[in-house]
């Protein structure tokens, strides 16, 4: 068993173990991938203030996200095709999150269905939905989520059309993977992954196949998106979807202060500052650069979280210090899942939690709720403050 001390260790194992098609799906962005890279790199521009002679005993990372008590200000983001990164991946990630005391959010584009995950977990999870044209399908999705005990849904609002991700197109991304000479040659080098996939019946989009009507090729994300996503989305439609659910709603994909104000105005319980992991508009600012202006714009009208580029506990700490009430981990836990299954997700959360706890202490704070901008050294012009003047 290799010694795992950082998220990068899990990433190296993940890359060796998982077929290229699915590694590239997670580890890529749209077009030139500038925003994908900036999401990670921009954290390094922020420095932490080390403090000494401060009582570090009795530390706590516990807080709340959307009213739910969490062991640390972290949730597992909704990621499509988790069940292709690792057999029954959504179930394993949800189980690891439950044991760690953090929320898990299931994607509509999951391999394991809502019912699959509910049957293998004992606590409510969150469910993510897209802004789709088919109201009947949306209502049935939400009803299935209610039946499974979900109390919070996350509506992804930045995917009216699918940004082009060159690697997915070139790899012919599908679930299950289409058997071509190229894909067969690559999968032949991933024997443990293949044996695990042969041992599960879950290899299709479990929330779509058998549920969505008139979708010609549910194995392909791009073809399904072209038919199902609603390019005419507006704020009235978002409010309709919120009312359709009737419970707690988080809006994911906010990257502008005016959009953040609108989300607060229509009554979202929380918003996620996000550029979809750099997978939609390439050239947009990183999430961490837009976080503080959005927090300042909405004040206490809506809870603000962020995702994008978080690879360490220090990244979590910086986001919280800039005003985020929580963050969503994406690729960091996917690396763990693909590398080691449930144990890998557990290890990723342990790494993030340990780094967060130690860094918080060395900055002179004992409670995550007391972390603020005073622990940071932020360069002038770092934040996307131009948006706050619009």
VOPAGU-2260 file (C-alpha; in pm, 1 decimal, decimal comma):
REM VOPAGU-2260
SITE   aa  ch    i         X         Y         Z
SITE  UNK   A    0       0,0       0,0       0,0
SITE  UNK   A    1     158,6     332,7    -104,0
SITE  UNK   A    2     193,7     606,9     154,6
SITE  UNK   A    3     -68,8     874,9      86,1
SITE  UNK   A    4      12,0    1217,4     229,7
SITE  UNK   A    5    -143,7    1452,1     -28,2
SITE  UNK   A    6    -412,0    1458,3    -294,4
SITE  UNK   A    7    -144,5    1440,5    -565,7
SITE  UNK   A    8     -53,9    1089,9    -443,7
SITE  UNK   A    9    -408,6     974,3    -510,5
SITE  UNK   A   10    -407,4    1140,2    -852,2
SITE  UNK   A   11    -100,0     943,1    -961,5
SITE  UNK   A   12    -259,9     611,6    -863,7
SITE  UNK   A   13    -588,0     716,0   -1025,1
SITE  UNK   A   14    -420,9     790,8   -1357,9
SITE  UNK   A   15    -254,4     448,3   -1363,1
SITE  UNK   A   16    -571,1     260,4   -1271,0
SITE  UNK   A   17    -859,2     416,5   -1468,1
SITE  UNK   A   18    -909,0     408,3   -1848,5
SITE  UNK   A   19    -793,0     720,8   -2029,8
SITE  UNK   A   20   -1145,4     808,3   -2141,6
SITE  UNK   A   21   -1264,5     853,4   -1783,6
SITE  UNK   A   22    -942,6    1002,9   -1649,4
SITE  UNK   A   23    -960,6    1266,3   -1924,2
SITE  UNK   A   24   -1328,6    1328,8   -1850,9
SITE  UNK   A   25   -1239,0    1434,5   -1496,3
SITE  UNK   A   26    -900,2    1591,4   -1559,0
SITE  UNK   A   27    -983,8    1835,4   -1836,6
SITE  UNK   A   28   -1152,3    2163,1   -1917,3
SITE  UNK   A   29   -1306,3    2327,6   -2220,9
SITE  UNK   A   30   -1114,4    2462,1   -2519,0
SITE  UNK   A   31    -761,8    2575,9   -2416,6
SITE  UNK   A   32    -823,8    2478,9   -2050,2
SITE  UNK   A   33    -707,6    2819,5   -1925,0
SITE  UNK   A   34    -984,9    2848,2   -1665,3
SITE  UNK   A   35    -936,7    2484,2   -1565,6
SITE  UNK   A   36    -572,3    2562,2   -1482,6
SITE  UNK   A   37    -648,4    2899,6   -1321,5
SITE  UNK   A   38    -892,3    2737,9   -1078,8
SITE  UNK   A   39    -598,3    2554,7    -922,2
SITE  UNK   A   40    -314,4    2799,4    -978,4
SITE  UNK   A   41    -486,1    3113,0    -847,4
SITE  UNK   A   42    -495,8    2974,5    -493,3
SITE  UNK   A   43    -115,8    3003,3    -483,4
SITE  UNK   A   44    -137,9    3383,8    -514,1
SITE  UNK   A   45    -299,4    3397,9    -169,7
SITE  UNK   A   46     -65,4    3367,5     128,3
SITE  UNK   A   47    -143,3    3272,6     488,0
SITE  UNK   A   48     -37,0    3469,9     797,0
SITE  UNK   A   49     142,8    3247,1    1044,6
SITE  UNK   A   50      74,3    3332,7    1409,4
SITE  UNK   A   51     249,1    3209,5    1723,4
SITE  UNK   A   52     182,4    3193,3    2097,5
SITE  UNK   A   53    -189,2    3136,7    2036,3
SITE  UNK   A   54    -374,4    2862,8    2223,3
SITE  UNK   A   55    -431,4    2587,0    1967,3
SITE  UNK   A   56    -601,7    2340,1    2199,1
SITE  UNK   A   57    -961,6    2225,2    2146,6
SITE  UNK   A   58    -989,3    2299,0    1775,4
SITE  UNK   A   59   -1309,3    2243,8    1579,7
SITE  UNK   A   60   -1385,8    2228,1    1208,7
SITE  UNK   A   61   -1756,6    2162,4    1262,4
SITE  UNK   A   62   -2005,4    2403,5    1107,3
SITE  UNK   A   63   -2325,6    2397,1     901,2
SITE  UNK   A   64   -2403,0    2403,6     529,3
SITE  UNK   A   65   -2762,1    2485,6     432,1
SITE  UNK   A   66   -2859,8    2418,2     791,6
SITE  UNK   A   67   -2699,8    2073,7     798,7
SITE  UNK   A   68   -2433,2    2005,2    1060,5
SITE  UNK   A   69   -2107,7    1901,3     890,9
SITE  UNK   A   70   -1778,6    1776,7    1035,3
SITE  UNK   A   71   -1593,1    2035,1     825,7
SITE  UNK   A   72   -1704,3    2293,5     567,4
SITE  UNK   A   73   -1680,5    2046,9     281,1
SITE  UNK   A   74   -1930,1    1856,8      64,9
SITE  UNK   A   75   -1870,6    1611,4    -218,4
SITE  UNK   A   76   -1977,3    1776,6    -542,5
SITE  UNK   A   77   -2209,6    1615,4    -795,4
SITE  UNK   A   78   -1989,8    1445,1   -1054,9
SITE  UNK   A   79   -2125,8    1264,3   -1358,1
SITE  UNK   A   80   -2008,5     912,5   -1443,4
SITE  UNK   A   81   -1864,6     838,1   -1098,6
SITE  UNK   A   82   -1964,1     478,5   -1153,7
SITE  UNK   A   83   -1722,9     465,1   -1447,6
SITE  UNK   A   84   -1430,3     587,0   -1236,9
SITE  UNK   A   85   -1487,9     293,3   -1005,2
SITE  UNK   A   86   -1753,1      22,0   -1006,2
SITE  UNK   A   87   -2055,7     143,7    -806,4
SITE  UNK   A   88   -1864,7     468,0    -755,2
SITE  UNK   A   89   -2156,2     682,9    -640,4
SITE  UNK   A   90   -2245,7     435,0    -366,9
SITE  UNK   A   91   -1886,4     414,7    -245,2
SITE  UNK   A   92   -1842,0     792,5    -243,0
SITE  UNK   A   93   -2171,3     841,5     -57,5
SITE  UNK   A   94   -2074,5     583,5     203,0
SITE  UNK   A   95   -1735,5     749,0     258,7
SITE  UNK   A   96   -1899,4    1091,0     293,9
SITE  UNK   A   97   -2154,4     959,3     540,9
SITE  UNK   A   98   -1883,5     807,2     760,1
SITE  UNK   A   99   -1682,1    1130,9     746,0
SITE  UNK   A  100   -1980,3    1346,4     843,6
SITE  UNK   A  101   -1990,8    1553,9     524,2
SITE  UNK   A  102   -2266,5    1579,9     260,1
SITE  UNK   A  103   -2262,4    1386,3     -65,4
SITE  UNK   A  104   -2443,5    1525,0    -370,2
SITE  UNK   A  105   -2554,7    1275,6    -634,5
SITE  UNK   A  106   -2551,3    1386,3    -999,0
SITE  UNK   A  107   -2841,3    1332,5   -1235,4
SITE  UNK   A  108   -2572,9    1192,8   -1471,3
SITE  UNK   A  109   -2474,3     925,9   -1220,9
SITE  UNK   A  110   -2427,4     560,7   -1308,3
SITE  UNK   A  111   -2583,7     441,6    -982,1
SITE  UNK   A  112   -2942,0     564,1    -955,2
SITE  UNK   A  113   -3102,4     764,7    -675,7
SITE  UNK   A  114   -3258,4     442,4    -550,0
SITE  UNK   A  115   -2926,1     255,1    -564,0
SITE  UNK   A  116   -2754,0     511,1    -341,8
SITE  UNK   A  117   -3048,2     540,2    -102,7
SITE  UNK   A  118   -3051,6     162,5     -52,9
SITE  UNK   A  119   -2684,1     159,8      48,7
SITE  UNK   A  120   -2675,3     464,8     278,8
SITE  UNK   A  121   -2850,5     547,1     603,9
SITE  UNK   A  122   -2856,9     929,2     596,8
SITE  UNK   A  123   -3011,4    1172,5     346,7
SITE  UNK   A  124   -2786,9    1285,3      61,2
SITE  UNK   A  125   -2827,8    1581,7    -170,9
SITE  UNK   A  126   -2938,4    1551,3    -532,8
SITE  UNK   A  127   -2829,9    1761,2    -830,4
SITE  UNK   A  128   -3056,7    1841,0   -1125,1
SITE  UNK   A  129   -3002,5    2023,4   -1452,1
SITE  UNK   A  130   -3234,7    2280,0   -1605,3
SITE  UNK   A  131   -3411,1    2046,8   -1845,6
SITE  UNK   A  132   -3690,4    2110,1   -2094,3
SITE  UNK   A  133   -3898,6    1807,7   -1994,1
SITE  UNK   A  134   -4111,5    1909,0   -1693,9
SITE  UNK   A  135   -4252,8    1559,5   -1657,0
SITE  UNK   A  136   -3906,5    1409,2   -1628,9
SITE  UNK   A  137   -3797,4    1684,9   -1387,2
SITE  UNK   A  138   -4101,0    1624,4   -1164,5
SITE  UNK   A  139   -4038,5    1251,2   -1161,0
SITE  UNK   A  140   -3669,7    1304,6   -1079,7
SITE  UNK   A  141   -3759,4    1530,4    -789,0
SITE  UNK   A  142   -4025,3    1290,7    -663,7
SITE  UNK   A  143   -3774,2    1005,9    -672,1
SITE  UNK   A  144   -3533,7    1223,9    -473,2
SITE  UNK   A  145   -3804,1    1301,5    -215,2
SITE  UNK   A  146   -3890,0     933,5    -183,3
SITE  UNK   A  147   -3520,9     859,2    -124,9
SITE  UNK   A  148   -3518,3    1110,1     163,2
SITE  UNK   A  149   -3328,0    1392,1      -6,3
SITE  UNK   A  150   -3390,3    1723,7     167,1
SITE  UNK   A  151   -3177,8    1950,2     -53,2
SITE  UNK   A  152   -3138,3    1974,6    -428,1
SITE  UNK   A  153   -2860,3    2148,0    -617,2
SITE  UNK   A  154   -2973,0    2302,5    -945,9
SITE  UNK   A  155   -2691,2    2344,5   -1196,8
SITE  UNK   A  156   -2758,4    2674,0   -1375,0
SITE  UNK   A  157   -2450,5    2709,2   -1597,4
SITE  UNK   A  158   -2516,5    2422,7   -1839,4
SITE  UNK   A  159   -2779,3    2542,7   -2084,9
SITE  UNK   A  160   -2541,2    2427,3   -2355,9
SITE  UNK   A  161   -2244,1    2196,8   -2313,3
SITE  UNK   A  162   -1899,4    2355,9   -2341,8
SITE  UNK   A  163   -1670,9    2173,4   -2582,6
SITE  UNK   A  164   -1416,4    1953,8   -2411,1
SITE  UNK   A  165   -1176,8    1839,0   -2679,0
SITE  UNK   A  166   -1061,3    1527,6   -2495,2
SITE  UNK   A  167   -1414,4    1393,1   -2450,3
SITE  UNK   A  168   -1486,1    1433,6   -2820,9
SITE  UNK   A  169   -1161,7    1266,3   -2924,0
SITE  UNK   A  170   -1205,8     982,8   -2675,4
SITE  UNK   A  171   -1566,7     918,2   -2777,4
SITE  UNK   A  172   -1680,1     944,0   -2414,5
SITE  UNK   A  173   -1974,5     716,5   -2331,6
SITE  UNK   A  174   -2111,0     499,2   -2053,1
SITE  UNK   A  175   -2047,5     215,9   -2087,9
SITE  UNK   A  176   -1744,3     284,6   -2308,6
SITE  UNK   A  177   -1787,9     204,5   -2675,3
SITE  UNK   A  178   -1557,8     -76,9   -2783,6
SITE  UNK   A  179   -1316,7      61,6   -3039,9
SITE  UNK   A  180    -962,3     -60,1   -3111,6
SITE  UNK   A  181    -828,0     239,4   -2921,2
SITE  UNK   A  182   -1050,4     200,0   -2614,0
SITE  UNK   A  183    -999,5    -177,3   -2602,6
SITE  UNK   A  184    -621,6    -133,9   -2614,8
SITE  UNK   A  185    -630,8     112,8   -2327,5
SITE  UNK   A  186    -875,5     -84,9   -2112,3
SITE  UNK   A  187    -660,1    -394,9   -2157,8
SITE  UNK   A  188    -397,4    -218,6   -1943,8
SITE  UNK   A  189    -651,1    -151,8   -1664,3
SITE  UNK   A  190    -725,1    -508,2   -1554,1
SITE  UNK   A  191    -832,0    -443,1   -1190,2
SITE  UNK   A  192   -1072,5    -171,5   -1307,8
SITE  UNK   A  193   -1213,5    -399,9   -1573,4
SITE  UNK   A  194   -1266,5    -691,9   -1337,6
SITE  UNK   A  195   -1454,9    -467,9   -1093,7
SITE  UNK   A  196   -1674,6    -332,6   -1374,3
SITE  UNK   A  197   -1757,9    -685,8   -1484,7
SITE  UNK   A  198   -1875,8    -754,5   -1131,7
SITE  UNK   A  199   -2144,0    -484,0   -1128,3
SITE  UNK   A  200   -2467,4    -447,2   -1320,7
SITE  UNK   A  201   -2447,7     -67,1   -1301,3
SITE  UNK   A  202   -2284,3      56,0   -1621,3
SITE  UNK   A  203   -2544,2     296,9   -1766,0
SITE  UNK   A  204   -2684,5     633,5   -1657,9
SITE  UNK   A  205   -2912,3     498,9   -1387,5
SITE  UNK   A  206   -3127,0     808,9   -1346,2
SITE  UNK   A  207   -3193,6     842,3   -1719,6
SITE  UNK   A  208   -3210,7     500,4   -1883,4
SITE  UNK   A  209   -3566,7     375,0   -1844,0
SITE  UNK   A  210   -3686,2     709,9   -1708,5
SITE  UNK   A  211   -3631,7     979,1   -1975,2
SITE  UNK   A  212   -3859,8     958,5   -2276,7
SITE  UNK   A  213   -3744,1    1021,8   -2631,7
SITE  UNK   A  214   -3372,0    1029,0   -2555,6
SITE  UNK   A  215   -3209,6     847,4   -2843,5
SITE  UNK   A  216   -2865,9     777,0   -2696,5
SITE  UNK   A  217   -2849,5     800,5   -2316,1
SITE  UNK   A  218   -2499,6     644,4   -2318,7
SITE  UNK   A  219   -2357,9     969,7   -2453,4
SITE  UNK   A  220   -2350,0    1280,9   -2237,8
SITE  UNK   A  221   -2323,2    1517,1   -2533,8
SITE  UNK   A  222   -2613,4    1368,9   -2730,2
SITE  UNK   A  223   -2836,9    1356,0   -2422,8
SITE  UNK   A  224   -2747,5    1715,7   -2336,7
SITE  UNK   A  225   -2827,1    1834,1   -2688,5
SITE  UNK   A  226   -3178,4    1690,3   -2660,2
SITE  UNK   A  227   -3259,5    1747,1   -2294,5
SITE  UNK   A  228   -3095,9    2070,7   -2175,3
SITE  UNK   A  229   -3296,3    2393,7   -2196,2
SITE  UNK   A  230   -3107,5    2665,9   -2388,3
SITE  UNK   A  231   -3391,5    2913,4   -2325,6
SITE  UNK   A  232   -3338,1    2909,9   -1947,5
SITE  UNK   A  233   -3415,4    3234,8   -1764,4
SITE  UNK   A  234   -3466,4    3341,6   -1403,1
SITE  UNK   A  235   -3841,0    3278,9   -1418,5
SITE  UNK   A  236   -3770,6    2920,3   -1519,5
SITE  UNK   A  237   -3517,6    2876,6   -1238,1
SITE  UNK   A  238   -3781,2    2997,7    -992,2
SITE  UNK   A  239   -4031,2    2749,3   -1139,8
SITE  UNK   A  240   -3786,3    2466,3   -1077,9
SITE  UNK   A  241   -3725,6    2586,0    -721,6
SITE  UNK   A  242   -4100,7    2592,7    -659,0
SITE  UNK   A  243   -4136,3    2251,9    -821,5
SITE  UNK   A  244   -3903,8    2113,6    -553,2
SITE  UNK   A  245   -4046,5    2311,9    -263,4
SITE  UNK   A  246   -3758,4    2238,9     -26,1
SITE  UNK   A  247   -3403,2    2364,1      20,7
SITE  UNK   A  248   -3238,7    2469,9    -305,2
SITE  UNK   A  249   -2875,7    2543,6    -386,4
SITE  UNK   A  250   -2793,6    2711,3    -717,6
SITE  UNK   A  251   -2463,2    2594,5    -864,8
SITE  UNK   A  252   -2275,5    2785,5   -1132,2
SITE  UNK   A  253   -2281,7    3150,9   -1019,4
SITE  UNK   A  254   -1979,8    3352,4   -1136,8
SITE  UNK   A  255   -2104,6    3711,2   -1150,7
SITE  UNK   A  256   -2225,1    3945,6    -878,0
SITE  UNK   A  257   -2543,0    4038,7   -1065,6
SITE  UNK   A  258   -2635,4    3674,0   -1101,3
SITE  UNK   A  259   -2559,6    3623,0    -732,8
SITE  UNK   A  260   -2795,2    3906,3    -640,7
SITE  UNK   A  261   -3068,3    3756,3    -858,4
SITE  UNK   A  262   -3021,4    3415,7    -694,7
SITE  UNK   A  263   -3059,5    3575,4    -353,2
SITE  UNK   A  264   -3365,0    3770,5    -469,1
SITE  UNK   A  265   -3554,7    3461,4    -585,3
SITE  UNK   A  266   -3491,7    3284,9    -256,1
SITE  UNK   A  267   -3208,6    3035,1    -303,5
SITE  UNK   A  268   -3088,6    2886,9      24,9
SITE  UNK   A  269   -2728,0    2883,2     -97,1
SITE  UNK   A  270   -2528,9    2954,0    -410,9
SITE  UNK   A  271   -2208,8    2794,8    -533,3
SITE  UNK   A  272   -1951,7    3022,4    -693,7
SITE  UNK   A  273   -1844,2    2796,5    -976,6
SITE  UNK   A  274   -1731,0    2790,6   -1338,5
SITE  UNK   A  275   -1812,7    2419,4   -1370,1
SITE  UNK   A  276   -1454,0    2321,7   -1303,4
SITE  UNK   A  277   -1334,8    2520,6   -1605,3
SITE  UNK   A  278   -1549,5    2300,5   -1828,7
SITE  UNK   A  279   -1786,6    2561,5   -1970,7
SITE  UNK   A  280   -1666,1    2914,2   -2060,9
SITE  UNK   A  281   -1290,8    2895,9   -2107,9
SITE  UNK   A  282   -1132,1    3231,9   -2026,0
SITE  UNK   A  283   -1370,2    3303,3   -1737,7
SITE  UNK   A  284   -1216,5    3398,6   -1405,6
SITE  UNK   A  285   -1136,9    3130,8   -1150,9
SITE  UNK   A  286   -1390,3    3063,0    -877,5
SITE  UNK   A  287   -1156,6    3179,2    -601,6
SITE  UNK   A  288   -1107,9    3519,3    -771,9
SITE  UNK   A  289   -1482,8    3575,3    -794,4
SITE  UNK   A  290   -1565,0    3449,8    -445,4
SITE  UNK   A  291   -1503,8    3763,1    -239,7
SITE  UNK   A  292   -1687,3    4009,0    -469,4
SITE  UNK   A  293   -1990,3    3780,8    -469,7
SITE  UNK   A  294   -1984,0    3742,1     -90,7
SITE  UNK   A  295   -1967,6    4119,5     -55,7
SITE  UNK   A  296   -2251,2    4168,3    -304,0
SITE  UNK   A  297   -2504,3    3939,6    -134,0
SITE  UNK   A  298   -2409,3    3992,2     231,2
SITE  UNK   A  299   -2618,2    3769,6     455,0
SITE  UNK   A  300   -2904,6    3734,2     203,4
SITE  UNK   A  301   -2785,9    3393,1      85,7
SITE  UNK   A  302   -2523,6    3141,2     194,9
SITE  UNK   A  303   -2223,2    3137,4     -39,2
SITE  UNK   A  304   -2011,9    2830,8    -116,3
SITE  UNK   A  305   -1755,9    2771,8    -388,9
SITE  UNK   A  306   -1599,2    2495,4    -592,7
SITE  UNK   A  307   -1317,3    2470,7    -841,9
SITE  UNK   A  308    -947,5    2402,2    -792,7
SITE  UNK   A  309    -950,7    2279,5    -433,8
SITE  UNK   A  310    -669,8    2029,7    -388,8
SITE  UNK   A  311    -575,1    2081,7     -24,1
SITE  UNK   A  312    -700,9    2179,7     317,3
SITE  UNK   A  313    -518,8    2509,4     274,5
SITE  UNK   A  314    -734,9    2581,5     -29,8
SITE  UNK   A  315   -1043,8    2518,3     183,5
SITE  UNK   A  316    -909,6    2751,2     451,5
SITE  UNK   A  317    -845,3    3029,6     200,1
SITE  UNK   A  318   -1196,1    2997,8      58,1
SITE  UNK   A  319   -1352,2    3014,0     404,4
SITE  UNK   A  320   -1136,2    3314,5     491,2
SITE  UNK   A  321   -1266,3    3492,1     179,6
SITE  UNK   A  322   -1623,8    3438,2     293,5
SITE  UNK   A  323   -1732,8    3093,2     176,5
SITE  UNK   A  324   -1951,4    2905,9     425,6
SITE  UNK   A  325   -1841,0    2582,2     264,6
SITE  UNK   A  326   -1677,2    2431,5     -41,2
SITE  UNK   A  327   -1752,5    2143,8    -273,6
SITE  UNK   A  328   -1476,6    1898,4    -352,4
SITE  UNK   A  329   -1480,2    1756,3    -702,4
SITE  UNK   A  330   -1165,2    1620,7    -860,0
SITE  UNK   A  331    -991,2    1575,9    -524,5
SITE  UNK   A  332   -1228,3    1299,5    -423,9
SITE  UNK   A  333   -1259,0    1158,6    -776,6
SITE  UNK   A  334    -885,0    1089,9    -764,8
SITE  UNK   A  335    -936,1     895,9    -444,2
SITE  UNK   A  336   -1236,5     706,9    -576,3
SITE  UNK   A  337   -1062,3     600,8    -894,2
SITE  UNK   A  338    -747,3     509,7    -705,8
SITE  UNK   A  339    -887,9     310,6    -414,5
SITE  UNK   A  340   -1267,3     311,4    -416,8
SITE  UNK   A  341   -1440,7     403,5     -92,7
SITE  UNK   A  342   -1110,5     389,2      95,2
SITE  UNK   A  343    -967,0     643,3    -147,3
SITE  UNK   A  344   -1249,7     890,4     -89,4
SITE  UNK   A  345   -1202,1     843,2     284,4
SITE  UNK   A  346    -829,8     908,2     243,0
SITE  UNK   A  347    -895,3    1223,2      36,6
SITE  UNK   A  348   -1124,3    1359,8     307,3
SITE  UNK   A  349    -871,9    1271,6     576,4
SITE  UNK   A  350    -595,4    1454,4     387,6
SITE  UNK   A  351    -812,3    1763,1     333,4
SITE  UNK   A  352    -932,8    1763,7     695,7
SITE  UNK   A  353    -584,4    1722,3     841,7
SITE  UNK   A  354    -438,2    2001,6     629,6
SITE  UNK   A  355    -731,1    2229,1     710,1
SITE  UNK   A  356    -703,1    2167,2    1082,6
SITE  UNK   A  357    -325,2    2217,1    1100,8
SITE  UNK   A  358    -322,7    2523,8     877,1
SITE  UNK   A  359    -605,2    2684,9    1072,1
SITE  UNK   A  360    -413,5    2630,2    1394,8
SITE  UNK   A  361     -90,1    2773,5    1255,8
SITE  UNK   A  362    -285,4    3082,2    1148,7
SITE  UNK   A  363    -395,3    3130,5    1509,8
SITE  UNK   A  364    -754,2    3008,2    1490,0
SITE  UNK   A  365    -916,1    2727,3    1689,9
SITE  UNK   A  366   -1261,6    2725,2    1534,6
SITE  UNK   A  367   -1344,1    2729,3    1164,1
SITE  UNK   A  368   -1628,5    2971,0    1239,0
SITE  UNK   A  369   -1369,7    3228,4    1354,3
SITE  UNK   A  370   -1166,9    3215,8    1032,7
SITE  UNK   A  371   -1176,4    3544,3     842,9
SITE  UNK   A  372    -978,0    3750,2     593,0
SITE  UNK   A  373    -732,9    3858,4     863,5
SITE  UNK   A  374    -547,5    3527,7     827,5
SITE  UNK   A  375    -470,0    3604,7     461,6
SITE  UNK   A  376    -229,6    3815,6     261,7
SITE  UNK   A  377    -410,2    3880,8     -68,3
SITE  UNK   A  378    -239,3    4072,4    -351,0
SITE  UNK   A  379    -400,3    4391,1    -479,5
SITE  UNK   A  380    -620,7    4329,9    -778,8
SITE  UNK   A  381    -661,9    3961,1    -702,8
SITE  UNK   A  382   -1042,7    3950,6    -693,4
SITE  UNK   A  383   -1265,9    4009,8    -992,0
SITE  UNK   A  384   -1386,3    4334,1    -835,0
SITE  UNK   A  385   -1469,8    4489,1   -1172,1
SITE  UNK   A  386   -1792,8    4288,3   -1166,3
SITE  UNK   A  387   -1909,0    4450,7    -843,7
SITE  UNK   A  388   -1935,1    4787,5   -1026,2
SITE  UNK   A  389   -2176,0    4659,8   -1289,5
